[in-house]
């Protein structure tokens, strides 16, 4: 069964809804920061602690953390004068990307075989 124009429009909307997240996780420095955060305590990490595990300045780490935060991947909480950044496993932003790729795969499965075309 071929996909309708409505399916393609839905996919375009899904891409749009996931754009911030895809851009945020597309950067290798932010990927590295996410991996550092995953290795740390569940209670969160401070920018200074993340910076100590990279070759980045605190301001550079803050910049990348803000992009991840704006994309909805990283959350923060304040304790006194310290701000802790953490990953939320219940975050639905990740679910949006999972659903996007599921939808892409579904549509690709309905496309005609074009391997013989030049």
C-alpha positions as CSV (number, residue, x, y, z in Angstrom):
1,X,0.0,0.0,0.0
2,X,1.5,3.3,-1.0
3,X,1.6,6.2,1.4
4,X,-0.7,9.1,0.8
5,X,0.2,12.7,0.7
6,X,-1.3,13.0,4.3
7,X,1.3,10.5,5.5
8,X,4.1,12.6,3.9
9,X,2.6,15.8,5.4
10,X,2.5,14.1,8.8
11,X,6.2,13.1,8.4
12,X,7.2,16.6,7.5
13,X,5.4,17.9,10.7
14,X,7.2,15.2,12.7
15,X,10.6,16.4,11.3
16,X,9.7,20.0,12.2
17,X,8.7,18.9,15.8
18,X,12.0,17.1,16.2
19,X,14.3,19.7,14.6
20,X,15.7,21.2,17.8
21,X,16.4,17.8,19.2
22,X,18.0,16.5,16.0
23,X,20.2,19.5,15.8
24,X,21.2,19.3,19.5
25,X,22.2,15.7,19.3
26,X,23.8,16.0,15.9
27,X,26.8,17.9,17.3
28,X,29.6,15.6,18.4
29,X,30.6,17.8,21.3
30,X,27.1,17.6,22.7
31,X,27.1,13.9,22.1
32,X,30.2,13.7,24.2
33,X,28.7,15.8,26.9
34,X,25.6,13.6,27.0
35,X,27.8,10.5,27.4
36,X,29.7,12.2,30.2
37,X,26.4,13.0,31.9
38,X,25.3,9.4,31.5
39,X,28.4,8.2,33.4
40,X,27.8,10.5,36.3
41,X,25.5,10.3,39.3
42,X,21.8,10.4,38.6
43,X,21.6,13.4,40.9
44,X,23.1,15.5,38.1
45,X,26.3,17.3,37.1
46,X,27.5,20.8,37.4
47,X,29.0,22.6,34.5
48,X,32.4,22.8,36.2
49,X,32.3,19.0,36.6
50,X,31.5,18.4,33.0
51,X,34.1,20.9,31.9
52,X,36.7,19.1,34.0
53,X,36.1,15.9,31.8
54,X,36.5,17.8,28.5
55,X,38.9,20.2,26.8
56,X,36.1,22.8,26.9
57,X,35.8,25.9,29.0
58,X,32.9,26.3,31.5
59,X,31.3,28.9,29.2
60,X,31.5,26.5,26.2
61,X,30.0,23.7,28.3
62,X,27.3,26.1,29.4
63,X,26.5,27.0,25.8
64,X,26.2,23.3,24.8
65,X,24.1,22.5,27.9
66,X,21.7,25.4,27.1
67,X,21.2,23.9,23.6
68,X,20.5,20.5,25.0
69,X,18.2,22.1,27.6
70,X,16.3,24.1,24.9
71,X,15.9,20.8,23.0
72,X,14.3,19.2,26.0
73,X,17.0,16.6,26.5
74,X,18.6,18.0,29.6
75,X,16.8,19.3,32.7
76,X,18.2,21.4,35.6
77,X,17.6,21.9,39.3
78,X,19.1,24.4,41.6
79,X,20.4,23.6,45.1
80,X,21.6,26.7,46.9
81,X,24.0,28.4,44.5
82,X,24.7,25.2,42.4
83,X,22.8,24.2,39.3
84,X,22.7,20.5,38.5
85,X,22.0,19.2,35.0
86,X,20.5,15.8,34.5
87,X,18.9,13.6,31.9
88,X,15.2,12.7,32.3
89,X,14.5,9.1,31.2
90,X,10.8,9.9,31.1
91,X,11.3,12.8,28.6
92,X,8.9,12.6,25.7
93,X,11.2,14.5,23.4
94,X,13.2,11.3,22.9
95,X,9.9,9.5,22.2
96,X,9.2,12.0,19.4
97,X,12.4,11.1,17.6
98,X,11.8,7.4,18.1
99,X,8.3,7.8,16.6
100,X,9.8,9.9,13.8
101,X,12.2,7.1,12.8
102,X,9.5,4.5,13.2
103,X,7.3,6.5,10.8
104,X,10.3,6.9,8.3
105,X,10.9,3.2,8.3
106,X,7.2,2.5,7.8
107,X,7.0,4.8,4.8
108,X,10.2,3.5,3.3
109,X,8.8,0.0,3.5
110,X,5.9,1.0,1.2
111,X,8.1,2.6,-1.5
112,X,8.6,0.7,-4.7
113,X,11.9,-1.0,-5.2
114,X,14.2,1.4,-7.1
115,X,17.4,-0.5,-6.8
116,X,17.4,-1.2,-10.6
117,X,16.9,2.4,-11.6
118,X,19.7,4.6,-12.6
